[in-house]
Amino acid sequence: MKRIALIAPFFGLLTLGWVVSGSPWAPPQTPGVSGQGKMKFKLLYAADHLPEEAKKVLTGAHGGFAVDLRSGHGETYFALKGAGIIQISGDMKSTKMIPTAPAMRDTNLHNATIWHTDDAGPFLTFPGTESASVFTTSLDGTLLNTLATPPPGVDLGSPQANDYFMGAGNFIPTDTEYMDGLLYMTTGYSNLDYVLTARVLSTSPFKTAWNDLAFGGRGTGPGQLGTGHGITIPPGTKRIDVADRPNAEIDRYTRYGQYLSTLKTPLGSLPCDTYYLDNYLVIGALDGPDRSKGAPIYIYEDDKLISTVMVKEDLGLPNFKHIHNAVMRKMNGKYYIIAQAWNPGDFAILEQVN
């Protein structure tokens, strides 16, 4: 009996040492909770939280979210082909449809961006992967501007990009951002894979024109892209982050397209886009290193991975095999994640577990 009593503590110490040493072993998740440390989440709302028009076409979801960060707001916008623009209220308790022009409602809008100038806006900008257009609207859905494929002969600031459109190359914008009078657009679904820019000439009336700044380009070298999928300007910075999906990395550039650095994501992951809030970075991934499981949402703190949220595996939402976009909200001191799945499409809002 004494011998058994001595062996049990010994094995306990061995087990403790195994965990602390950084082994991949981890204790089982609490049922209905996913993530690690302070960034654990549970399901708050699922697809039944959406308007009926949206639910009818949700399985075809292939887009992303824009959050209104102005004080007193917090509304989130996204679009679904066949339904149009959807608004999630600032407190996330309700959703509603926004009247949407047919040219936008009946095509795929691959992501969403909200922006404003010092004297105008806010505006919503959506990249149309099927329509070869970038659409800008007011918050009430009024279509203000359509930026079409660059015409042959326009100077885009890169000989490769200029030659591409001289040869009738296709324009497939996958995401947009706005900074200091410029719209930045990733084109990772085309063979070009450059970040292109257009100048906002005026907002009343709304006018845009192609600009002579392009950077990135398809390749594996520093600053080149395998599929430039999502583009983000971290709040309070002039830096541009591009999610390079097949290369499992986030490439970072100056506002002038000069390559700065790369943040690597777990080997084998397919990062679709990035979102920043406080000192956190949220990355929705189309796939993770283990293809037998659903895709992860990665949460970084100061560029260090601190939590991996598995919506399908841990939270029991079977359609979350691939995650196309995820953004973070903060309300009353608690963090939330709004996520969208792809192929099949799905929707969820997750709540931080204290």
Residue frames relative to the residue before (quaternion, step in Angstrom):
aa qw qx qy qz dx dy dz
M 1.0000 0.0000 0.0000 0.0000 0.00 0.00 0.00
K 0.6541 0.5040 -0.3203 0.4643 3.58 0.94 -0.84
R 0.6328 0.5412 -0.3384 0.4384 3.58 0.99 -0.82
I 0.6488 0.5085 -0.3206 0.4666 3.61 0.91 -0.82
A 0.6512 0.5293 -0.3183 0.4410 3.56 0.94 -0.87
L 0.6690 0.4887 -0.3032 0.4709 3.58 1.06 -0.67
I 0.6503 0.5365 -0.3207 0.4317 3.58 1.01 -0.76
A 0.6241 0.5772 -0.3487 0.3946 3.60 0.94 -0.83
P 0.6807 0.4548 -0.3180 0.4783 3.65 0.81 -0.84
F 0.5968 0.5750 -0.3606 0.4279 3.58 1.08 -0.70
F 0.6854 0.4663 -0.2847 0.4814 3.57 0.92 -0.92
G 0.5978 0.5583 -0.3643 0.4452 3.56 1.11 -0.60
L 0.6629 0.4956 -0.3093 0.4683 3.57 0.99 -0.81
L 0.6188 0.5391 -0.3417 0.4580 3.54 1.04 -0.73
T 0.6602 0.5093 -0.3081 0.4581 3.55 0.93 -0.91
L 0.6407 0.5201 -0.3289 0.4591 3.58 0.97 -0.84
G 0.6591 0.5132 -0.3087 0.4548 3.56 0.94 -0.87
W 0.6239 0.5559 -0.3321 0.4375 3.57 1.06 -0.77
V 0.6769 0.4840 -0.2958 0.4691 3.58 0.93 -0.87
V 0.6926 0.4946 -0.2885 0.4386 3.58 0.81 -1.00
S 0.6376 0.5704 -0.3314 0.3977 3.58 1.06 -0.70
G 0.5829 -0.6156 0.3710 0.3789 3.63 1.21 -0.05
S 0.2917 0.7590 -0.5247 0.2521 3.58 1.14 0.47
P 0.5641 -0.6130 0.4238 0.3554 3.62 -1.09 0.56
W 0.4954 0.6474 -0.4474 0.3679 3.58 1.20 -0.20
A 0.0483 0.7727 -0.6320 0.0341 3.59 -1.11 0.74
P 0.5650 -0.5985 0.4251 0.3766 3.59 -1.05 0.60
P 0.6196 -0.5626 0.3814 0.3926 3.59 -1.07 0.60
Q 0.5392 -0.6129 0.4729 0.3317 3.54 -1.19 0.64
T 0.5209 -0.5652 0.5268 0.3628 3.53 -1.24 0.48
P 0.5373 -0.6351 0.4276 0.3537 3.62 -0.80 0.89
G 0.8265 0.1999 -0.1682 0.4987 3.56 -0.88 0.99
V 0.6792 0.4080 -0.2824 0.5408 3.58 1.28 0.26
S 0.0175 -0.8023 0.5967 -0.0023 3.58 -1.02 0.77
G 0.6250 0.5099 -0.4180 0.4179 3.53 -1.13 0.78
Q 0.3541 -0.7301 0.5494 0.1994 3.54 -1.32 0.11
G 0.8288 0.2411 -0.1725 0.4746 3.53 -1.30 0.44
K 0.8135 -0.2311 0.1842 0.5008 3.55 -0.98 -0.87
M 0.6908 0.4469 -0.2735 0.4983 3.58 1.26 -0.20
K 0.2651 0.7206 -0.5777 0.2770 3.54 0.48 1.32
F 0.1145 -0.8243 0.5543 0.0110 3.55 -0.99 0.85
K 0.1629 -0.7395 0.6436 0.1109 3.52 -1.33 0.51
L 0.6022 -0.5655 0.4212 0.3743 3.56 -1.26 0.35
L 0.1732 -0.7737 0.6026 0.0910 3.56 -0.92 0.95
Y 0.7905 -0.0309 0.0519 0.6095 3.59 0.83 -1.03
A 0.2057 -0.7536 0.6118 0.1243 3.55 -1.14 0.71
A 0.8151 -0.3152 0.1833 0.4502 3.57 -1.31 -0.18
D 0.6067 0.5708 -0.3710 0.4104 3.61 1.08 -0.53
H 0.5287 0.6243 -0.3997 0.4134 3.60 1.30 -0.02
L 0.6287 0.5745 -0.3157 0.4183 3.58 1.25 -0.40
P 0.6163 -0.5254 0.4194 0.4102 3.61 -1.22 0.33
E 0.6575 -0.5338 0.3595 0.3917 3.57 -1.19 0.56
E 0.6367 0.5407 -0.3396 0.4323 3.61 0.94 -0.83
A 0.6726 0.4950 -0.2889 0.4681 3.55 1.04 -0.80
K 0.6452 0.5377 -0.3276 0.4327 3.57 0.93 -0.85
K 0.6207 0.5757 -0.3429 0.4070 3.59 1.05 -0.72
V 0.7918 0.2829 -0.1348 0.5242 3.60 1.07 -0.67
L 0.3535 0.7965 -0.4489 0.1978 3.58 1.29 0.06
T 0.6260 0.5602 -0.3623 0.4039 3.63 0.95 -0.71
G 0.6713 0.4690 -0.3003 0.4891 3.60 1.25 -0.30
A 0.3221 0.7859 -0.4848 0.2087 3.61 1.26 0.14
H 0.1299 0.7720 -0.6073 0.1352 3.55 -0.91 0.99
G 0.5428 0.6280 -0.3805 0.4078 3.56 0.79 1.03
G 0.3341 -0.7341 0.5505 0.2155 3.53 -1.18 -0.61
F 0.5584 -0.6623 0.4375 0.2411 3.53 -1.38 0.28
A 0.1295 -0.7345 0.6581 0.1030 3.51 -1.36 0.50
V 0.1819 -0.7999 0.5681 0.0660 3.57 -0.78 1.06
D 0.3688 -0.7151 0.5559 0.2088 3.56 -0.90 1.00
L 0.1643 -0.8430 0.5100 0.0470 3.56 -0.25 1.29
R 0.4096 0.7077 -0.4890 0.3037 3.61 1.18 0.14
S 0.6084 -0.5714 0.4086 0.3694 3.55 -1.11 0.71
G 0.8128 0.2373 -0.1989 0.4934 3.55 -0.91 0.97
H 0.6509 0.4890 -0.3207 0.4842 3.57 1.25 0.08
G 0.0970 0.8091 -0.5769 0.0566 3.63 -0.68 -1.01
E 0.4076 0.6997 -0.4946 0.3158 3.60 1.23 0.07
T 0.2109 -0.7671 0.5980 0.0971 3.55 -1.13 0.76
Y 0.1579 -0.8039 0.5721 0.0382 3.56 -0.95 0.96
F 0.1491 0.7449 -0.6477 0.0582 3.53 -1.22 0.63
A 0.3088 -0.7627 0.5445 0.1625 3.57 -1.26 0.22
L 0.1471 -0.7643 0.6227 0.0802 3.52 -1.23 0.64
K 0.4967 -0.6534 0.4853 0.3014 3.55 -0.92 0.93
G 0.7850 0.2849 -0.2349 0.4973 3.55 -0.85 1.02
A 0.7410 0.3302 -0.2112 0.5452 3.57 1.26 -0.22
G 0.4369 -0.6875 0.4693 0.3409 3.57 0.80 -1.02
I 0.7499 -0.3784 0.2991 0.4527 3.54 -1.28 -0.47
I 0.1500 -0.7710 0.6158 0.0623 3.56 -1.00 0.93
Q 0.1802 -0.7605 0.6137 0.1117 3.55 -1.09 0.77
I 0.1988 -0.7223 0.6517 0.1189 3.56 -1.03 0.92
S 0.4811 -0.6980 0.4439 0.2902 3.58 -0.71 1.02
G 0.6757 -0.5226 0.3451 0.3890 3.56 -1.24 0.46
D 0.7183 0.3918 -0.2480 0.5187 3.59 1.10 -0.64
M 0.4492 -0.7375 0.3928 0.3162 3.57 1.41 0.13
K 0.4958 0.6885 -0.4151 0.3284 3.61 1.24 0.12
S 0.8008 0.1714 -0.0909 0.5666 3.60 1.17 -0.37
T 0.1625 -0.7582 0.6229 0.1035 3.54 -1.32 0.39
K 0.0011 0.8004 -0.5995 -0.0055 3.56 -1.17 0.49
M 0.5018 -0.6258 0.5060 0.3171 3.54 -1.28 0.43
I 0.2393 -0.7271 0.6258 0.1499 3.55 -1.21 0.69
P 0.5168 -0.6327 0.4574 0.3513 3.65 -0.80 0.88
T 0.0755 -0.8251 0.5586 -0.0397 3.55 -0.77 1.11
A 0.5131 -0.6453 0.4720 0.3124 3.56 -0.93 0.92
P 0.5911 -0.6066 0.3927 0.3584 3.64 -0.95 0.80
A 0.6163 0.5638 -0.3549 0.4199 3.61 1.01 -0.75
M 0.7072 0.4028 -0.2464 0.5263 3.58 1.17 -0.54
R 0.6422 0.5566 -0.3260 0.4141 3.58 0.93 -0.89
D 0.7780 0.3878 -0.1775 0.4614 3.58 0.94 -0.89
T 0.6776 0.3960 -0.3092 0.5370 3.57 1.19 0.48
N 0.5586 -0.6132 0.4283 0.3585 3.57 -1.21 0.28
L 0.1502 -0.7575 0.6327 0.0577 3.53 -0.90 1.06
H 0.3212 -0.8539 0.3901 0.1247 3.48 -0.09 1.45
N 0.7796 -0.0285 0.0050 0.6257 3.58 1.24 -0.33
A 0.2652 -0.7549 0.5719 0.1806 3.59 -1.25 -0.18
T 0.0747 -0.7745 0.6275 0.0267 3.56 -1.14 0.72
I 0.1404 -0.7608 0.6260 0.0982 3.57 -1.05 0.75
W 0.1040 0.8033 -0.5738 0.1211 3.57 -0.86 0.92
H 0.0617 -0.7806 0.6193 0.0575 3.55 -1.28 0.26
T 0.3769 -0.6756 0.5748 0.2667 3.53 -1.32 0.28
D 0.7203 -0.4234 0.3045 0.4574 3.57 -1.27 -0.05
D 0.8185 0.2266 -0.0947 0.5194 3.58 1.07 -0.66
A 0.7746 0.2699 -0.1729 0.5452 3.61 1.19 0.20
G 0.6654 0.4954 -0.3847 0.4047 3.51 -1.28 0.47
P 0.5099 0.0624 -0.7833 -0.3501 1.52 -2.41 -0.59
F 0.2716 -0.7334 0.6071 0.1406 3.48 -1.39 0.45
L 0.2704 -0.7127 0.6168 0.1964 3.54 -1.31 0.39
T 0.0735 -0.7893 0.6088 0.0321 3.57 -0.94 0.89
F 0.0949 -0.8055 0.5847 -0.0177 3.54 -0.88 1.08
P 0.2910 -0.7402 0.5728 0.1985 3.64 -0.91 0.85
G 0.2285 -0.7849 0.5643 0.1151 3.58 -0.81 1.00
T 0.2597 -0.8052 0.5127 0.1460 3.58 -0.25 1.23
E 0.7090 0.4277 -0.2640 0.4947 3.62 1.08 -0.58
S 0.7255 0.4496 -0.2382 0.4635 3.58 1.07 -0.70
A 0.3342 -0.7566 0.4926 0.2705 3.61 1.29 -0.16
S 0.5943 0.5463 -0.3501 0.4752 3.55 1.04 0.86
V 0.2337 -0.7055 0.6416 0.1896 3.51 -1.37 0.33
F 0.1791 -0.8116 0.5541 0.0475 3.56 -0.63 1.20
T 0.0816 -0.7704 0.6291 0.0633 3.58 -1.10 0.73
T 0.0551 -0.8050 0.5903 -0.0222 3.55 -0.90 1.01
S 0.5054 -0.5458 0.5399 0.3940 3.51 -1.38 -0.02
L 0.6755 -0.4945 0.3407 0.4280 3.60 -1.24 0.15
D 0.6619 0.4863 -0.3210 0.4715 3.59 1.18 -0.36
G 0.6306 -0.5893 0.3066 0.4014 3.57 1.31 0.26
T 0.4482 0.6936 -0.4623 0.3229 3.61 1.21 -0.07
L 0.3627 -0.7382 0.5284 0.2104 3.59 -0.71 1.07
L 0.1601 -0.8303 0.5326 0.0348 3.57 -0.58 1.21
N 0.8196 -0.0127 0.0680 0.5687 3.57 1.02 -0.75
T 0.0901 -0.7571 0.6440 0.0627 3.55 -1.17 0.71
L 0.1578 -0.7784 0.6048 0.0580 3.55 -0.64 1.17
A 0.1853 -0.8216 0.5354 0.0632 3.57 -0.47 1.24
T 0.7782 -0.3500 0.2597 0.4522 3.56 -1.38 0.05
P 0.5219 -0.6246 0.4618 0.3524 3.63 -0.91 0.77
P 0.3911 -0.7311 0.5000 0.2499 3.62 -0.75 0.95
P 0.6098 -0.5400 0.4127 0.4077 3.61 -1.13 0.48
G 0.7704 0.3518 -0.2667 0.4600 3.54 -0.98 0.90
V 0.5541 0.5870 -0.4158 0.4189 3.61 1.17 -0.27
D 0.3877 -0.7211 0.5259 0.2305 3.57 -1.01 0.82
L 0.1339 -0.8182 0.5584 0.0267 3.57 -0.51 1.24
G 0.5904 -0.6153 0.3489 0.3886 3.55 1.30 0.12
S 0.7409 0.2828 -0.1963 0.5767 3.59 1.28 0.13
P 0.4704 -0.6782 0.4757 0.3042 3.63 -0.76 0.93
Q 0.6401 0.5309 -0.3314 0.4456 3.59 1.02 -0.79
A 0.6759 0.4742 -0.2942 0.4813 3.58 0.92 -0.87
N 0.6306 0.5283 -0.3387 0.4566 3.59 0.98 -0.78
D 0.6776 0.4874 -0.2924 0.4668 3.58 0.89 -0.94
Y 0.6039 0.5804 -0.3523 0.4175 3.57 1.04 -0.78
F 0.7465 0.3813 -0.2313 0.4937 3.59 0.82 -0.90
M 0.5325 0.5744 -0.4104 0.4670 3.60 1.23 -0.28
G 0.7175 0.4099 -0.2286 0.5147 3.55 1.16 -0.68
A 0.5397 -0.6594 0.3811 0.3587 3.59 1.22 0.49
G 0.2007 0.7897 -0.5487 0.1871 3.57 0.97 0.83
N 0.5089 -0.6687 0.4487 0.3042 3.56 -1.12 0.62
F 0.2994 -0.7279 0.5964 0.1578 3.52 -1.20 0.72
I 0.0844 0.7929 -0.5941 0.1060 3.57 -0.49 1.23
P 0.1151 -0.8185 0.5599 0.0572 3.61 0.05 1.22
T 0.2069 -0.8115 0.5388 0.0912 3.57 -0.83 0.98
D 0.7901 -0.0559 0.0241 0.6100 3.62 1.17 -0.39
T 0.1850 -0.7793 0.5910 0.0958 3.54 -1.27 0.43
E 0.0320 -0.7463 0.6621 0.0604 3.53 -1.37 0.37
Y 0.2446 -0.7580 0.5863 0.1480 3.55 -1.26 0.42
M 0.1587 0.7681 -0.6128 0.0965 3.55 -1.06 0.82
D 0.8763 -0.0843 0.0513 0.4716 3.55 -0.93 1.02
G 0.7974 -0.3484 0.1582 0.4667 3.55 0.74 1.09
L 0.7016 0.4270 -0.2708 0.5022 3.59 1.26 -0.01
L 0.2624 -0.6885 0.6506 0.1842 3.51 -1.23 0.68
Y 0.1633 -0.7653 0.6181 0.0749 3.58 -0.88 1.03
M 0.0587 -0.8257 0.5605 -0.0228 3.59 -0.83 1.00
T 0.2805 -0.7189 0.6078 0.1872 3.58 -0.91 0.90
T 0.1581 -0.7967 0.5806 0.0561 3.57 -1.16 0.69
G 0.1719 0.8740 -0.4453 0.0916 3.55 1.14 0.69
Y 0.6292 0.5260 -0.3544 0.4493 3.61 1.17 -0.27
S 0.6490 0.4620 -0.3285 0.5074 3.59 1.26 -0.01
N 0.6349 -0.5222 0.3993 0.4059 3.57 -1.27 0.16
L 0.5521 0.6318 -0.3852 0.3842 3.58 1.23 -0.40
D 0.0310 0.8561 -0.5149 -0.0314 3.57 0.73 -1.14
Y 0.4155 0.6450 -0.5138 0.3839 3.54 0.97 0.92
V 0.3942 -0.6030 0.6116 0.3270 3.50 -1.37 0.23
L 0.1433 -0.7906 0.5936 0.0452 3.56 -0.70 1.14
T 0.2016 -0.7785 0.5802 0.1291 3.56 -1.21 0.39
A 0.0907 -0.7508 0.6507 0.0682 3.52 -1.29 0.57
R 0.3860 -0.7235 0.5276 0.2218 3.54 -1.09 0.75
V 0.3175 -0.6979 0.6057 0.2129 3.56 -1.03 0.82
L 0.2545 -0.8168 0.5048 0.1150 3.56 -0.26 1.31
S 0.7699 -0.1362 0.1012 0.6152 3.56 1.08 -0.75
T 0.3386 -0.7400 0.5434 0.2062 3.56 -1.24 0.42
S 0.7811 0.1570 -0.1181 0.5927 3.60 1.27 -0.12
P 0.3708 -0.4165 -0.7303 0.3946 1.53 -0.03 2.52
F 0.5751 -0.6060 0.4340 0.3371 3.54 -1.26 0.49
K 0.0811 0.7981 -0.5886 0.0997 3.57 -0.67 1.16
T 0.0571 -0.7875 0.6134 0.0180 3.56 -1.04 0.82
A 0.0365 -0.7751 0.6295 0.0388 3.56 -1.27 0.40
W 0.5609 -0.6047 0.4407 0.3543 3.56 -1.09 0.67
N 0.2683 -0.7875 0.5491 0.0801 3.54 -1.08 0.89
D 0.4803 -0.6966 0.4644 0.2614 3.58 -1.15 0.64
L 0.5397 0.5380 -0.4716 0.4437 3.56 0.57 1.26
A 0.1676 0.7552 -0.6148 0.1538 3.55 -0.70 1.15
F 0.0636 0.8101 -0.5782 0.0731 3.58 -0.96 0.79
G 0.5788 0.5480 -0.4584 0.3931 3.53 -1.31 0.35
G 0.1602 0.8104 -0.5605 0.0593 3.54 -0.44 -1.23
R 0.5491 -0.6463 0.4239 0.3181 3.54 -1.07 0.75
G 0.4394 0.6650 -0.5189 0.3091 3.53 -0.95 0.97
T 0.4865 -0.6687 0.4866 0.2817 3.53 -1.33 -0.06
G 0.4980 0.6660 -0.4239 0.3586 3.58 1.26 0.05
P 0.7096 -0.4318 0.3221 0.4541 3.60 -1.26 0.16
G 0.8247 0.1936 -0.1692 0.5038 3.56 -0.78 1.05
Q 0.5939 0.5303 -0.3835 0.4679 3.58 1.24 -0.06
L 0.3572 -0.7646 0.5178 0.1402 3.53 -1.25 0.53
G 0.3671 -0.6978 0.5670 0.2384 3.55 -1.16 0.65
T 0.7103 -0.1712 0.1013 0.6752 3.52 1.17 -0.83
G 0.1996 -0.7837 0.5800 0.0981 3.56 -0.24 1.26
H 0.0933 -0.8788 0.4679 -0.0032 3.54 0.06 1.35
G 0.8131 0.0585 0.0007 0.5792 3.60 0.70 -1.06
I 0.1447 -0.7842 0.5985 0.0767 3.56 -1.11 0.68
T 0.0080 -0.8088 0.5843 -0.0657 3.57 -0.91 0.99
I 0.1819 -0.7209 0.6548 0.1356 3.53 -1.17 0.73
P 0.3677 -0.7411 0.5074 0.2411 3.63 -0.37 1.13
P 0.5601 -0.6300 0.4111 0.3469 3.61 -0.86 0.90
G 0.8187 0.2440 -0.1968 0.4811 3.54 -1.02 0.86
T 0.6865 0.4292 -0.2856 0.5127 3.59 1.27 0.16
K 0.3727 -0.6680 0.5812 0.2777 3.52 -1.41 -0.01
R 0.4641 0.6955 -0.4255 0.3463 3.56 1.30 0.29
I 0.2404 -0.7577 0.5934 0.1265 3.53 -1.17 0.69
D 0.1242 -0.7863 0.6039 0.0408 3.56 -0.79 1.09
V 0.0838 -0.7863 0.6116 0.0258 3.56 -0.93 0.94
A 0.3407 -0.7278 0.5610 0.1989 3.57 -0.82 1.02
D 0.1546 -0.7823 0.6023 0.0360 3.55 -0.55 1.27
R 0.2979 -0.8507 0.3995 0.1673 3.52 0.24 1.34
P 0.7670 0.3754 -0.2584 0.4517 3.68 0.47 -1.00
N 0.6815 0.4814 -0.2920 0.4675 3.59 1.17 -0.45
A 0.3792 -0.7663 0.4542 0.2503 3.60 1.33 0.16
E 0.6206 0.5259 -0.3531 0.4622 3.55 0.81 1.00
I 0.3001 -0.6871 0.6254 0.2160 3.49 -1.40 0.30
D 0.1798 -0.7972 0.5715 0.0745 3.57 -0.57 1.19
R 0.1932 -0.8110 0.5499 0.0516 3.54 -0.90 0.99
Y 0.0786 -0.8065 0.5850 -0.0334 3.54 -0.98 1.00
T 0.5110 -0.5594 0.5308 0.3797 3.53 -1.35 0.20
R 0.6845 -0.4676 0.3628 0.4256 3.55 -1.31 0.15
Y 0.6826 0.4668 -0.2748 0.4905 3.60 1.26 -0.42
G 0.6078 -0.6074 0.3356 0.3860 3.57 1.27 0.23
Q 0.4580 0.6658 -0.4663 0.3599 3.58 1.23 0.24
Y 0.4555 -0.7042 0.4805 0.2564 3.56 -0.79 1.05
L 0.2102 -0.7967 0.5604 0.0840 3.56 -0.92 1.01
S 0.7647 -0.2515 0.2551 0.5356 3.58 0.57 -1.15
T 0.3075 -0.7287 0.5821 0.1887 3.54 -1.38 0.08
L 0.1999 -0.7303 0.6413 0.1243 3.53 -1.07 0.86
K 0.2771 -0.7755 0.5479 0.1471 3.57 -0.59 1.14
T 0.2177 -0.7330 0.6266 0.1506 3.57 -1.10 0.74
P 0.7279 -0.4347 0.2583 0.4631 3.63 -1.15 0.33
L 0.5627 -0.6281 0.4271 0.3264 3.55 -0.94 0.96
G 0.7822 0.2885 -0.2386 0.4980 3.55 -0.79 1.05
S 0.5688 0.5700 -0.4004 0.4374 3.58 1.24 -0.12
L 0.2619 -0.7490 0.5905 0.1474 3.55 -1.28 0.47
P 0.1261 -0.8351 0.5312 0.0670 3.62 0.20 1.21
C 0.2839 -0.7910 0.5248 0.1354 3.57 -0.80 1.05
D 0.7972 -0.1077 0.1381 0.5778 3.57 0.94 -0.85
T 0.3018 -0.7365 0.5758 0.1870 3.55 -1.32 0.25
Y 0.0343 -0.7698 0.6363 0.0372 3.54 -1.26 0.50
Y 0.1843 -0.8041 0.5612 0.0669 3.57 -0.90 0.98
L 0.1133 0.7481 -0.6498 0.0730 3.54 -1.11 0.81
D 0.8011 0.0001 -0.0824 0.5928 3.55 -0.73 1.13
N 0.7306 -0.3679 0.2575 0.5143 3.62 -0.71 -0.94
Y 0.5169 0.6337 -0.4061 0.4079 3.55 1.24 0.53
L 0.1706 -0.7373 0.6474 0.0902 3.49 -1.26 0.68
V 0.1281 -0.7856 0.6036 0.0452 3.57 -0.82 1.04
I 0.0576 -0.7944 0.6046 -0.0066 3.57 -0.87 1.01
G 0.1989 -0.7460 0.6249 0.1156 3.55 -0.79 1.04
A 0.1569 -0.8181 0.5512 0.0476 3.58 -0.76 1.04
L 0.4874 -0.6682 0.4818 0.2895 3.55 -0.97 0.87
D 0.7664 -0.0217 0.0201 0.6416 3.55 1.20 -0.65
G 0.3150 -0.7156 0.5843 0.2175 3.51 -1.32 0.34
P 0.7410 -0.3974 0.2810 0.4626 3.59 -1.25 -0.03
D 0.7379 0.3237 -0.2017 0.5568 3.60 1.09 -0.68
R 0.2704 -0.8144 0.4963 0.1314 3.57 -0.18 1.32
S 0.5806 0.5900 -0.3844 0.4087 3.61 1.20 -0.26
K 0.6952 0.4134 -0.2588 0.5280 3.58 1.27 -0.27
G 0.6306 -0.5034 0.4142 0.4211 3.53 -1.28 0.17
A 0.6226 -0.5756 0.3869 0.3625 3.55 -1.26 0.38
P 0.4459 -0.7167 0.4773 0.2445 3.59 -1.13 0.63
I 0.2309 -0.6469 0.6874 0.2361 3.45 -1.49 0.18
Y 0.1976 -0.7935 0.5685 0.0903 3.56 -0.62 1.15
I 0.1157 -0.7677 0.6269 0.0655 3.56 -1.08 0.80
Y 0.1156 -0.7872 0.6054 0.0200 3.53 -0.77 1.15
E 0.1422 -0.7361 0.6517 0.1149 3.53 -1.25 0.58
D 0.8218 -0.0858 0.0014 0.5633 3.55 -0.57 1.19
D 0.6973 -0.5138 0.2353 0.4409 3.53 0.97 1.06
K 0.6092 0.5011 -0.3809 0.4824 3.60 1.18 0.45
L 0.4493 -0.7049 0.4818 0.2629 3.57 -0.78 1.04
I 0.0468 -0.8316 0.5532 -0.0128 3.58 -0.64 1.13
S 0.8184 0.0671 -0.0226 0.5703 3.62 1.14 -0.36
T 0.1234 -0.7594 0.6354 0.0662 3.54 -1.16 0.74
V 0.1514 -0.8032 0.5748 0.0397 3.55 -0.53 1.22
M 0.1279 -0.7974 0.5892 0.0238 3.56 -0.72 1.16
V 0.2528 -0.8223 0.4932 0.1291 3.56 -0.05 1.31
K 0.6966 0.4488 -0.2731 0.4887 3.59 0.92 -0.86
E 0.7225 0.4825 -0.2573 0.4230 3.55 0.71 -1.11
D 0.8111 0.3026 -0.1278 0.4839 3.58 0.80 -1.04
L 0.7618 0.3733 -0.1984 0.4908 3.58 1.03 -0.73
G 0.4883 -0.7440 0.3739 0.2614 3.55 1.31 0.12
L 0.4837 0.6245 -0.4732 0.3899 3.61 1.08 0.64
P 0.3059 -0.8313 0.4285 0.1781 3.60 0.01 1.27
N 0.6423 0.5456 -0.3384 0.4186 3.62 1.09 -0.52
F 0.6025 0.5749 -0.3646 0.4166 3.60 1.20 -0.23
K 0.1376 0.7942 -0.5678 0.1671 3.53 0.72 1.12
H 0.7688 0.1104 -0.0527 0.6277 3.56 1.15 -0.74
I 0.1924 -0.7742 0.5910 0.1200 3.59 -0.95 0.82
H 0.2487 -0.8137 0.5166 0.0952 3.52 -0.68 1.16
N 0.8059 -0.0573 0.0513 0.5871 3.59 1.09 -0.57
A 0.0368 0.7766 -0.6282 0.0290 3.55 -1.15 0.66
V 0.0432 -0.7783 0.6262 0.0119 3.55 -0.99 0.89
M 0.3442 -0.7422 0.5429 0.1896 3.55 -1.23 0.46
R 0.1290 -0.7540 0.6406 0.0668 3.54 -1.16 0.77
K 0.1519 -0.7573 0.6242 0.1169 3.53 -1.29 0.42
M 0.0944 0.7941 -0.5890 0.1167 3.53 -0.78 1.06
N 0.8453 -0.0198 -0.0390 0.5325 3.56 -0.81 1.09
G 0.7290 -0.4641 0.2294 0.4479 3.55 0.97 0.91
K 0.6686 0.4654 -0.2908 0.5018 3.58 1.29 0.02
Y 0.3645 -0.7372 0.5330 0.1988 3.56 -1.09 0.77
Y 0.1243 -0.7657 0.6297 0.0422 3.51 -1.24 0.72
I 0.1921 -0.7512 0.6163 0.1378 3.56 -1.23 0.50
I 0.1528 -0.7400 0.6483 0.0934 3.56 -0.98 0.93
A 0.0077 -0.8385 0.5405 -0.0680 3.58 -0.57 1.16
Q 0.1622 -0.7673 0.6155 0.0781 3.50 -1.24 0.65
A 0.2720 -0.7547 0.5790 0.1458 3.56 -0.95 0.95
W 0.2189 -0.7593 0.5999 0.1251 3.54 -1.31 0.35
N 0.8887 0.0607 -0.0450 0.4523 3.52 -1.22 0.74
P 0.3302 -0.5030 -0.6411 0.4763 1.59 0.96 2.32
G 0.5574 -0.6148 0.4479 0.3328 3.52 -1.24 0.52
D 0.0714 0.7705 -0.6312 0.0542 3.54 -1.21 0.60
F 0.2616 -0.7626 0.5813 0.1100 3.55 -1.32 0.26
A 0.1190 0.7852 -0.6030 0.0757 3.58 -1.07 0.71
I 0.1696 -0.7165 0.6617 0.1415 3.51 -1.34 0.49
L 0.1689 -0.7989 0.5752 0.0493 3.54 -0.77 1.12
E 0.2395 -0.7710 0.5800 0.1087 3.55 -1.13 0.73
Q 0.5030 -0.6560 0.4758 0.3005 3.55 -0.96 0.90
V 0.3002 -0.7366 0.5837 0.1633 3.53 -1.07 0.85
N 0.3588 -0.7501 0.5144 0.2097 3.58 -0.64 1.07
